[in-house]
Amino acid sequence: MFGRGLAALGVVLFGVYLRFIRPWQLRWGATDEEVARAMSGDDVVKQPTFNATRAVTIQARPEEIWPWLVQIGITRAGWYSYDWLDNLGKPSAQRILPQFQHVAVGDVVPISPDGKQGMYVKDFEANQFMLWWDQKGEATWYWGLYPQDDSQTRLITRVRMHYHWLSPQRAERASSQTPEPIGATGHRQPRADEPVIQGTKARDQSHTVAHEEGERP
């Protein structure tokens, strides 16, 4: 009975999350007009399975915010968020970093520890917006700056992604492939279309072949 009660509670909590918390997360801080607004990159991911528009008001002008956006990324200025979680424990920058102020289409926005993997700059207009994508058309991340008056700006972000829920994982793909037969000695057995070489010389040649095959990329 206790187990059933916990299961029922879990179902209820999950339902509450989907009904109330999840919708709030997907549009945190954004108005109805901002959620409905067309933005650059909306046409890249055709049928997103994840679509989130979030916004915040910043007490600064777009040209004052832009330098902070340009330098975002791991091994760069960080993400100005939970550094222990999304910046490998390294504190995000507290100032503008001149070495990261240049931006060009095709630049990587690093999200990996080595700073080499991430999303790529697809388009931008200085002091107005920046659009990142995965170079495949399955994910985009938009950052837009919308001035409200001389001292306030709405920063709006939109993430659109298309998940392939049914695509096989690596282990599943590997298990579907038929491995080559291995003999009791641990060596690969010849296929039916391979010539069989007899004697000691054959063993030497088979060892050489196995060695060479192991060195091939």
TORDOZA-692392 format. One record per residue (C-alpha): chain; y, z, x. Coordinates in Angstrom, 1 decimal. Each point is the difference from the previous one (the first is absolute). Layout:
<node fiba="A" Y="Y" Z="Z" X="X"/>
...
% end
This chain:
<node fiba="A" Y="0.0" Z="0.0" X="0.0"/>
<node fiba="A" Y="2.4" Z="0.9" X="2.8"/>
<node fiba="A" Y="-0.6" Z="-3.4" X="1.7"/>
<node fiba="A" Y="0.6" Z="-1.8" X="-3.3"/>
<node fiba="A" Y="3.2" Z="1.9" X="-0.5"/>
<node fiba="A" Y="1.3" Z="-1.0" X="3.5"/>
<node fiba="A" Y="-1.0" Z="-3.6" X="-0.7"/>
<node fiba="A" Y="1.9" Z="0.0" X="-3.3"/>
<node fiba="A" Y="3.0" Z="1.6" X="1.6"/>
<node fiba="A" Y="-0.1" Z="-2.7" X="2.7"/>
<node fiba="A" Y="0.0" Z="-2.7" X="-2.6"/>
<node fiba="A" Y="3.0" Z="1.6" X="-1.8"/>
<node fiba="A" Y="2.0" Z="0.4" X="3.2"/>
<node fiba="A" Y="-0.7" Z="-3.6" X="1.0"/>
<node fiba="A" Y="1.1" Z="-1.2" X="-3.4"/>
<node fiba="A" Y="3.2" Z="2.0" X="0.3"/>
<node fiba="A" Y="0.6" Z="-1.5" X="3.4"/>
<node fiba="A" Y="-0.5" Z="-3.6" X="-1.3"/>
<node fiba="A" Y="2.1" Z="0.6" X="-3.1"/>
<node fiba="A" Y="3.0" Z="1.9" X="1.4"/>
<node fiba="A" Y="0.0" Z="0.4" X="3.8"/>
<node fiba="A" Y="-1.1" Z="-3.5" X="1.1"/>
<node fiba="A" Y="2.6" Z="-1.8" X="-2.0"/>
<node fiba="A" Y="2.7" Z="2.3" X="1.4"/>
<node fiba="A" Y="-1.2" Z="-0.6" X="3.6"/>
<node fiba="A" Y="0.1" Z="-3.8" X="-0.5"/>
<node fiba="A" Y="3.6" Z="0.1" X="-1.0"/>
<node fiba="A" Y="1.4" Z="3.1" X="1.7"/>
<node fiba="A" Y="3.8" Z="0.1" X="-0.4"/>
<node fiba="A" Y="0.3" Z="-3.5" X="-1.4"/>
<node fiba="A" Y="1.7" Z="-0.9" X="-3.2"/>
<node fiba="A" Y="-1.5" Z="-2.3" X="-2.7"/>
<node fiba="A" Y="2.4" Z="-2.7" X="1.1"/>
<node fiba="A" Y="-1.0" Z="0.3" X="3.7"/>
<node fiba="A" Y="-3.7" Z="-0.1" X="-0.8"/>
<node fiba="A" Y="0.6" Z="-3.2" X="-2.1"/>
<node fiba="A" Y="2.4" Z="-1.6" X="2.6"/>
<node fiba="A" Y="-1.3" Z="-3.1" X="1.8"/>
<node fiba="A" Y="0.0" Z="0.5" X="3.8"/>
<node fiba="A" Y="-0.7" Z="-2.1" X="3.1"/>
<node fiba="A" Y="-3.8" Z="-0.3" X="0.6"/>
<node fiba="A" Y="-1.1" Z="0.5" X="-3.6"/>
<node fiba="A" Y="-1.5" Z="-3.5" X="0.0"/>
<node fiba="A" Y="-2.1" Z="0.7" X="3.2"/>
<node fiba="A" Y="-2.7" Z="2.2" X="-1.5"/>
<node fiba="A" Y="-1.0" Z="-1.9" X="-3.1"/>
<node fiba="A" Y="-2.1" Z="2.5" X="-1.9"/>
<node fiba="A" Y="0.6" Z="3.5" X="1.5"/>
<node fiba="A" Y="-2.4" Z="2.8" X="-0.7"/>
<node fiba="A" Y="2.6" Z="2.4" X="1.4"/>
<node fiba="A" Y="3.6" Z="-0.3" X="-0.9"/>
<node fiba="A" Y="2.5" Z="2.8" X="0.8"/>
<node fiba="A" Y="3.8" Z="0.0" X="-0.2"/>
<node fiba="A" Y="1.7" Z="3.1" X="1.3"/>
<node fiba="A" Y="3.7" Z="0.8" X="0.5"/>
<node fiba="A" Y="2.4" Z="2.6" X="1.4"/>
<node fiba="A" Y="3.8" Z="0.4" X="0.1"/>
<node fiba="A" Y="1.4" Z="0.3" X="3.5"/>
<node fiba="A" Y="3.5" Z="1.3" X="0.8"/>
<node fiba="A" Y="0.8" Z="-2.9" X="2.4"/>
<node fiba="A" Y="0.9" Z="-3.6" X="0.0"/>
<node fiba="A" Y="-2.6" Z="-2.8" X="0.5"/>
<node fiba="A" Y="1.3" Z="-0.8" X="3.5"/>
<node fiba="A" Y="-0.5" Z="3.7" X="0.9"/>
<node fiba="A" Y="-3.6" Z="0.0" X="-1.3"/>
<node fiba="A" Y="-1.2" Z="-3.3" X="1.4"/>
<node fiba="A" Y="-0.3" Z="1.1" X="3.6"/>
<node fiba="A" Y="-2.4" Z="2.8" X="-1.1"/>
<node fiba="A" Y="-2.2" Z="-2.5" X="-1.9"/>
<node fiba="A" Y="-0.2" Z="-2.5" X="2.9"/>
<node fiba="A" Y="-1.4" Z="2.6" X="2.4"/>
<node fiba="A" Y="-2.8" Z="1.3" X="-2.3"/>
<node fiba="A" Y="-3.6" Z="0.1" X="1.3"/>
<node fiba="A" Y="-2.5" Z="1.9" X="2.1"/>
<node fiba="A" Y="0.9" Z="-0.1" X="3.7"/>
<node fiba="A" Y="3.6" Z="-0.7" X="-1.2"/>
<node fiba="A" Y="2.2" Z="2.3" X="-2.1"/>
<node fiba="A" Y="-2.9" Z="1.3" X="-2.2"/>
<node fiba="A" Y="0.1" Z="0.0" X="-3.8"/>
<node fiba="A" Y="2.4" Z="2.9" X="-0.7"/>
<node fiba="A" Y="-2.7" Z="1.6" X="-2.1"/>
<node fiba="A" Y="-2.9" Z="2.3" X="0.6"/>
<node fiba="A" Y="-0.3" Z="-0.6" X="3.8"/>
<node fiba="A" Y="-3.2" Z="2.1" X="0.4"/>
<node fiba="A" Y="-1.6" Z="-2.5" X="-2.4"/>
<node fiba="A" Y="1.6" Z="-3.4" X="0.5"/>
<node fiba="A" Y="1.5" Z="0.1" X="3.5"/>
<node fiba="A" Y="-2.9" Z="1.6" X="2.1"/>
<node fiba="A" Y="1.8" Z="3.3" X="0.0"/>
<node fiba="A" Y="3.0" Z="-1.4" X="1.9"/>
<node fiba="A" Y="3.4" Z="0.9" X="-1.6"/>
<node fiba="A" Y="1.9" Z="-3.0" X="-1.5"/>
<node fiba="A" Y="3.2" Z="-1.0" X="1.7"/>
<node fiba="A" Y="3.2" Z="1.9" X="-0.8"/>
<node fiba="A" Y="2.3" Z="-2.8" X="1.3"/>
<node fiba="A" Y="0.3" Z="-3.7" X="0.2"/>
<node fiba="A" Y="-2.1" Z="-1.5" X="2.7"/>
<node fiba="A" Y="1.8" Z="-3.1" X="1.6"/>
<node fiba="A" Y="-3.3" Z="-1.4" X="1.4"/>
<node fiba="A" Y="-1.4" Z="-0.5" X="-3.5"/>
<node fiba="A" Y="3.0" Z="-1.5" X="-1.8"/>
<node fiba="A" Y="-0.9" Z="-3.6" X="0.4"/>
<node fiba="A" Y="-2.1" Z="-1.5" X="-2.8"/>
<node fiba="A" Y="-1.4" Z="-3.4" X="-0.5"/>
<node fiba="A" Y="-2.4" Z="-1.7" X="-2.4"/>
<node fiba="A" Y="-3.6" Z="0.5" X="1.3"/>
<node fiba="A" Y="0.7" Z="3.3" X="1.7"/>
<node fiba="A" Y="-2.7" Z="2.6" X="-0.5"/>
<node fiba="A" Y="0.8" Z="3.3" X="-1.6"/>
<node fiba="A" Y="-2.5" Z="2.2" X="1.7"/>
<node fiba="A" Y="-2.2" Z="2.4" X="-1.9"/>
<node fiba="A" Y="-2.8" Z="0.4" X="2.6"/>
<node fiba="A" Y="0.0" Z="2.5" X="2.9"/>
<node fiba="A" Y="0.3" Z="-2.8" X="2.6"/>
<node fiba="A" Y="3.0" Z="-1.5" X="-1.8"/>
<node fiba="A" Y="-1.6" Z="-3.4" X="-0.2"/>
<node fiba="A" Y="-1.4" Z="-0.1" X="-3.5"/>
<node fiba="A" Y="1.9" Z="0.2" X="-3.3"/>
<node fiba="A" Y="1.9" Z="-2.1" X="-2.4"/>
<node fiba="A" Y="2.3" Z="-2.9" X="0.9"/>
<node fiba="A" Y="3.6" Z="-0.8" X="-0.8"/>
<node fiba="A" Y="-0.1" Z="-2.9" X="-2.5"/>
<node fiba="A" Y="3.7" Z="-0.2" X="-0.9"/>
<node fiba="A" Y="3.2" Z="2.1" X="0.2"/>
<node fiba="A" Y="3.7" Z="-0.1" X="-0.6"/>
<node fiba="A" Y="1.9" Z="2.5" X="2.2"/>
<node fiba="A" Y="1.4" Z="3.0" X="-2.0"/>
<node fiba="A" Y="-1.7" Z="-1.4" X="-3.2"/>
<node fiba="A" Y="-3.8" Z="-0.1" X="0.1"/>
<node fiba="A" Y="-3.1" Z="-0.3" X="2.2"/>
<node fiba="A" Y="-3.4" Z="-1.3" X="-1.0"/>
<node fiba="A" Y="-3.3" Z="0.8" X="1.8"/>
<node fiba="A" Y="-3.3" Z="-1.6" X="-0.7"/>
<node fiba="A" Y="-3.6" Z="-0.2" X="1.4"/>
<node fiba="A" Y="0.1" Z="-3.7" X="0.8"/>
<node fiba="A" Y="-2.7" Z="-0.6" X="-2.6"/>
<node fiba="A" Y="1.8" Z="0.3" X="-3.3"/>
<node fiba="A" Y="-1.9" Z="3.1" X="-1.0"/>
<node fiba="A" Y="2.7" Z="2.7" X="0.8"/>
<node fiba="A" Y="3.8" Z="0.2" X="0.1"/>
<node fiba="A" Y="2.4" Z="2.8" X="0.5"/>
<node fiba="A" Y="3.6" Z="-0.6" X="-1.0"/>
<node fiba="A" Y="3.1" Z="2.1" X="0.9"/>
<node fiba="A" Y="3.2" Z="-0.7" X="-1.8"/>
<node fiba="A" Y="3.5" Z="1.5" X="0.3"/>
<node fiba="A" Y="2.1" Z="0.0" X="-3.1"/>
<node fiba="A" Y="3.6" Z="1.4" X="0.3"/>
<node fiba="A" Y="1.2" Z="2.1" X="-2.9"/>
<node fiba="A" Y="3.5" Z="0.6" X="1.2"/>
<node fiba="A" Y="1.8" Z="0.5" X="3.4"/>
<node fiba="A" Y="-2.2" Z="3.0" X="1.0"/>
<node fiba="A" Y="-3.3" Z="-0.3" X="-1.9"/>
<node fiba="A" Y="-3.0" Z="-2.4" X="0.4"/>
<node fiba="A" Y="-3.2" Z="-0.3" X="-1.9"/>
<node fiba="A" Y="-3.0" Z="-0.5" X="2.3"/>
<node fiba="A" Y="-2.8" Z="-1.7" X="-1.9"/>
<node fiba="A" Y="-3.4" Z="-0.7" X="1.4"/>
<node fiba="A" Y="-2.8" Z="-2.0" X="-1.6"/>
<node fiba="A" Y="-3.6" Z="-0.2" X="1.1"/>
<node fiba="A" Y="-2.2" Z="-2.6" X="-1.4"/>
<node fiba="A" Y="-3.7" Z="-0.3" X="1.0"/>
<node fiba="A" Y="-3.1" Z="-1.7" X="-1.2"/>
<node fiba="A" Y="-3.2" Z="1.9" X="0.6"/>
<node fiba="A" Y="-3.4" Z="-1.8" X="0.3"/>
<node fiba="A" Y="-2.0" Z="2.7" X="-1.7"/>
<node fiba="A" Y="-3.3" Z="-2.0" X="0.0"/>
<node fiba="A" Y="0.2" Z="-1.4" X="3.6"/>
<node fiba="A" Y="-3.0" Z="1.3" X="2.1"/>
<node fiba="A" Y="0.7" Z="2.5" X="2.8"/>
<node fiba="A" Y="-1.0" Z="-0.6" X="3.6"/>
<node fiba="A" Y="-3.2" Z="1.9" X="-0.3"/>
<node fiba="A" Y="-0.9" Z="-1.8" X="-3.2"/>
<node fiba="A" Y="0.6" Z="-3.4" X="1.6"/>
<node fiba="A" Y="-2.0" Z="1.0" X="3.0"/>
<node fiba="A" Y="-3.0" Z="1.2" X="-2.0"/>
<node fiba="A" Y="-0.1" Z="-3.4" X="-1.8"/>
<node fiba="A" Y="-0.6" Z="-1.9" X="3.2"/>
<node fiba="A" Y="-3.6" Z="-0.4" X="1.2"/>
<node fiba="A" Y="-0.4" Z="1.4" X="3.6"/>
<node fiba="A" Y="-2.0" Z="-1.8" X="2.6"/>
<node fiba="A" Y="-3.6" Z="1.4" X="0.4"/>
<node fiba="A" Y="-0.4" Z="2.5" X="2.8"/>
<node fiba="A" Y="-3.4" Z="0.5" X="1.8"/>
<node fiba="A" Y="-1.6" Z="3.2" X="1.1"/>
<node fiba="A" Y="1.5" Z="-0.5" X="3.5"/>
<node fiba="A" Y="3.5" Z="0.0" X="-1.5"/>
<node fiba="A" Y="0.6" Z="-3.7" X="0.8"/>
<node fiba="A" Y="1.0" Z="-2.6" X="-2.6"/>
<node fiba="A" Y="-3.0" Z="-2.0" X="-1.2"/>
<node fiba="A" Y="0.3" Z="-3.8" X="0.2"/>
<node fiba="A" Y="0.8" Z="-1.9" X="-3.1"/>
<node fiba="A" Y="-2.4" Z="-2.6" X="-1.4"/>
<node fiba="A" Y="2.2" Z="-2.8" X="1.4"/>
<node fiba="A" Y="0.1" Z="1.4" X="3.5"/>
<node fiba="A" Y="-2.4" Z="-1.1" X="2.8"/>
<node fiba="A" Y="-2.3" Z="2.7" X="1.3"/>
<node fiba="A" Y="-0.3" Z="0.3" X="3.8"/>
<node fiba="A" Y="-3.2" Z="1.6" X="1.3"/>
<node fiba="A" Y="-0.7" Z="2.3" X="3.0"/>
<node fiba="A" Y="2.0" Z="2.2" X="2.4"/>
<node fiba="A" Y="2.6" Z="-2.7" X="0.4"/>
<node fiba="A" Y="0.5" Z="0.0" X="-3.8"/>
<node fiba="A" Y="0.6" Z="3.8" X="0.0"/>
<node fiba="A" Y="2.6" Z="-0.5" X="2.8"/>
<node fiba="A" Y="1.7" Z="-2.8" X="-1.9"/>
<node fiba="A" Y="-0.1" Z="2.0" X="-3.3"/>
<node fiba="A" Y="1.7" Z="2.9" X="1.7"/>
<node fiba="A" Y="2.7" Z="-2.3" X="1.4"/>
<node fiba="A" Y="0.6" Z="-1.6" X="-3.4"/>
<node fiba="A" Y="0.3" Z="3.4" X="-1.7"/>
<node fiba="A" Y="2.4" Z="1.2" X="2.7"/>
<node fiba="A" Y="2.2" Z="-3.2" X="-0.4"/>
<node fiba="A" Y="0.0" Z="0.4" X="-3.7"/>
<node fiba="A" Y="1.1" Z="3.6" X="0.3"/>
<node fiba="A" Y="3.0" Z="-1.2" X="2.1"/>
<node fiba="A" Y="1.1" Z="-2.6" X="-2.5"/>
<node fiba="A" Y="3.0" Z="1.0" X="-2.2"/>
% end
